[in-house]
Amino acid sequence: MTVACRPVFAGGQSAFLAYVSKRLKKPKGPRQRGTVQVTFTVLTSGAVSGVHVKPGNGLSPAYDAALVEVISNMPPLFHPGGCNGNSKAMEVTESYVFD
């Protein structure tokens, strides 16, 4: 039996949210609240690629773009996924709440 281990951000989920919150520049204009889901691939190096908002799970073009920009520019801070000691690129979906 093969078990897939999901990629993990260094420090866990709370560290991921703190990293994003610290660097996120909220767009100008009316304040919006809601959740945006982004999907991206965590490479074996721990870097991310292909960051995009999960279809139907955005807030507004400006807010979606701000979140995508932060995650796209993230250094390789993920521990890659894989199984049995073999790392492999894996797709991840994360949620971020604008409040």
Secondary structure, DSSP 8 states (H G I E B T S, - for coil): ----B--EETT-HHHHHHHHHHH----SSS---EEEEEEEEE-TTS-EEEEEE-TT--S-HHHHHHHHHHHHT--S-EE-EEETTEEE-EEEEEEEEE-
